[in-house]
């Protein structure tokens, strides 16, 4: 699961860079702010490693300098699996740091700095709003609508989703909300995170209306493909972040050698 998500994210980024260059690629230094920071900067380090603190948290070190968040906090993650994944994002950078390829780092920054200052209940409330416009059905009563106002969602259904969202820790919930905002669907996001759908399938289903319009009116020369690859990359990263944030603090040595 990890390798397939990482591979998909990397493939999508490579395709974006090769086809559309770097000018359109956005920066996601905090997931809540798409305009912050610059998209690229010259690489300023050679070696990347991780270290575990006495409290069990893991740090990322760039030439023995501790990585910090945009808010100035020490960059720490709750387990080794996530630390390895973030360190890999920094390690694979070449002469230029391309921050738009570092979605896991972005999501860690968001969880650590919490730039919108929200707690779990507020994040859950924001995620539940997508139920009102969710176009996919699942094994709860969501309802349908033929108007632009959307269906009426029962309180029982909302409580079911609220309880499920509440079962995630703050870090995993941060990643899950990111996936939900990409797919615009709680149902697709849950199906993806629970491994009932692949990233490609979830993205395709989230774009059904757009795909219908493309079939009817034609495809813009490059814009639709760009959006699809970008959506896949972000969705894959968010899903991986949810799983890594839910893992235990240990990592098999084989993972580090593959």
C-alpha positions in Angstrom: 0.0 0.0 0.0 2.7 2.5 1.0 4.8 1.8 -2.1 1.9 2.0 -4.5 0.8 5.4 -3.0 4.4 6.8 -3.1 4.9 5.5 -6.6 1.6 7.1 -7.8 2.5 10.4 -6.2 5.9 10.5 -7.8 4.6 9.4 -11.2 2.0 12.2 -11.1 4.6 14.8 -10.2 7.0 13.7 -12.8 4.2 13.8 -15.4 3.3 17.3 -14.3 6.8 18.6 -14.4 7.6 17.1 -17.7 4.5 18.3 -19.5 3.7 21.6 -17.9 6.9 22.9 -16.5 7.2 24.5 -13.1 5.3 27.8 -13.5 1.8 26.4 -12.8 2.7 24.0 -10.0 1.4 25.3 -6.7 3.0 25.5 -3.3 1.4 23.7 -0.4 3.5 24.6 2.6 0.5 24.7 4.8 -2.5 22.7 3.4 -4.8 25.5 4.5 -2.9 28.2 2.6 -2.2 27.7 -1.1 -0.4 31.0 -1.6 2.3 30.9 1.1 6.0 30.4 0.3 7.8 30.1 -3.0 7.6 27.1 -5.3 11.3 26.4 -5.5 14.6 27.4 -3.9 18.2 26.3 -4.1 19.1 23.2 -2.2 21.1 24.1 1.0 21.9 20.6 2.4 23.6 17.4 1.5 22.5 14.7 4.0 19.1 13.9 5.5 18.5 11.7 8.5 16.1 11.1 11.3 16.6 10.9 15.0 14.3 9.9 17.9 14.0 12.1 21.0 13.6 11.0 24.6 9.9 11.6 24.4 9.5 9.2 21.5 9.0 11.8 18.8 11.1 11.8 15.6 13.0 14.7 14.1 14.3 15.4 10.6 17.9 16.6 10.3 19.3 18.4 7.3 23.2 18.3 7.7 22.7 18.0 11.4 20.4 21.0 11.4 16.9 20.4 12.8 14.1 21.0 10.4 11.5 23.5 11.5 8.0 24.4 10.5 7.0 27.6 8.7 5.6 28.7 12.1 9.1 28.2 13.7 8.3 25.1 15.6 10.6 22.1 15.7 9.5 19.7 13.0 8.6 16.5 14.9 6.4 13.6 13.9 4.8 10.9 16.0 6.3 7.8 14.6 9.3 6.4 12.6 7.3 5.4 9.5 6.1 9.0 8.9 9.6 10.3 9.7 11.1 8.0 7.0 8.6 9.1 4.5 9.2 12.8 5.1 12.9 12.4 5.1 12.6 10.6 1.8 10.8 13.7 0.3 13.8 15.9 1.3 16.4 13.3 0.3 15.2 12.9 -3.3 15.4 16.6 -4.0 18.1 17.5 -6.5 19.8 20.9 -6.9 16.6 22.7 -6.5 14.0 22.2 -3.7 10.6 21.7 -5.3 8.2 22.3 -2.4 5.2 21.4 -4.5 6.4 17.8 -4.5 6.5 17.6 -0.7 2.9 17.0 0.3 3.8 14.9 3.3 6.0 17.7 4.7 3.1 20.1 4.0 0.6 18.0 5.9 3.0 17.6 8.9 3.5 21.4 8.9 -0.3 21.8 9.0 -0.7 19.4 11.8 2.1 21.0 13.8 1.4 24.6 13.3 -2.4 24.2 13.0 -2.5 27.6 11.1 -6.3 27.8 11.3 -6.3 27.0 15.1 -9.0 24.3 14.8 -9.6 21.4 17.1 -10.9 17.9 16.1 -14.5 18.9 16.4 -14.1 21.9 14.1 -12.2 19.8 11.5 -15.0 17.2 11.7 -17.7 19.8 11.3 -15.9 21.2 8.2 -15.6 17.7 6.7 -19.3 17.0 7.3 -20.3 19.9 5.1 -19.2 17.9 2.1 -22.1 15.5 2.8 -24.5 18.1 1.5 -23.0 18.0 -1.9 -21.7 14.4 -2.0 -22.8 12.7 -5.2 -21.8 9.2 -4.2 -24.0 6.8 -2.2 -22.9 4.3 0.5 -24.5 2.1 3.2 -26.1 4.9 5.0 -29.2 6.9 4.0 -27.9 10.0 2.2 -30.8 10.8 -0.1 -31.0 12.3 -3.5 -32.0 15.6 -5.0 -33.1 16.9 -8.4 -32.5 20.6 -7.4 -29.3 22.6 -6.9 -29.9 22.7 -3.2 -28.8 19.1 -2.6 -30.5 16.4 -0.5 -31.5 16.6 3.1 -29.1 14.7 5.3 -30.6 13.0 8.3 -29.1 13.6 11.7 -28.6 9.9 12.1 -26.5 9.8 9.0 -24.4 12.8 10.1 -23.9 11.1 13.5 -22.6 8.0 11.7 -20.1 9.9 9.8 -19.2 12.1 12.8 -18.4 9.1 14.9 -16.2 7.6 12.2 -14.3 10.8 11.7 -13.9 11.1 15.5 -12.1 7.7 15.6 -9.0 9.2 13.8 -6.3 10.9 15.8 -5.6 14.6 15.1 -2.8 13.9 12.6 -4.7 11.3 10.6 -7.8 13.6 10.7 -5.7 16.4 9.2 -4.7 14.1 6.3 -8.2 12.8 5.9 -9.7 16.3 5.6 -7.1 17.0 3.0 -8.3 14.0 1.0 -11.9 15.0 1.4 -11.2 18.5 0.1 -9.5 17.0 -2.9 -12.2 14.5 -3.8 -15.1 16.7 -2.5 -16.6 13.5 -1.1 -16.6 11.9 2.4 -17.8 8.6 0.8 -15.0 8.4 -1.7 -12.4 9.4 0.9 -13.5 6.7 3.3 -13.6 4.1 0.6 -10.1 5.1 -0.5 -8.6 5.2 3.0 -10.2 1.9 3.8 -8.7 0.5 0.6 -11.9 -0.3 -1.2 -10.8 2.0 -4.1 -7.5 2.9 -5.6 -6.4 6.5 -6.0 -7.1 6.3 -9.7 -10.6 5.0 -9.2 -11.4 7.6 -6.5 -10.2 10.5 -8.6 -12.1 9.3 -11.6 -15.3 9.0 -9.6 -14.8 12.5 -8.1 -14.5 13.9 -11.7 -17.6 12.2 -13.2 -19.3 15.5 -13.9 -16.1 16.9 -15.5 -15.5 13.8 -17.5 -19.1 14.0 -18.8 -18.5 17.6 -19.9 -15.2 16.6 -21.5 -17.0 13.8 -23.5 -19.7 16.3 -24.6 -17.7 19.4 -25.3 -14.2 18.2 -25.7 -10.9 18.4 -23.7 -8.9 21.6 -23.2 -5.5 20.9 -24.7 -3.7 20.5 -21.4 -5.7 21.9 -18.5 -7.9 18.8 -17.8 -4.9 16.4 -17.8 -3.0 18.7 -15.5 -5.8 18.9 -13.0 -6.2 15.1 -13.0 -2.5 14.4 -12.4 -2.3 17.1 -9.7 -5.4 15.7 -8.0 -4.0 12.2 -8.1 -0.7 13.4 -6.5 -2.4 15.2 -3.7 -4.9 12.5 -3.0 -2.2 9.8 -2.9 -0.1 11.9 -0.5 -3.1 12.6 1.7 -4.1 8.9 1.9 -0.5 7.9 2.6 -0.4 10.5 5.4 -3.5 9.1 7.0 -2.0 5.6 7.1 1.4 6.7 8.3 -0.2 8.8 11.0 -2.1 5.8 12.2 0.9 3.5 12.3 2.9 2.4 15.3 6.3 3.9 16.1 8.3 1.0 14.8 9.4 0.4 11.2 10.8 -2.9 9.8 14.4 -2.5 8.8 13.5 -4.0 5.4 11.4 -0.9 4.6 14.4 1.3 5.0 16.4 -0.9 2.7 13.9 -1.2 -0.2 
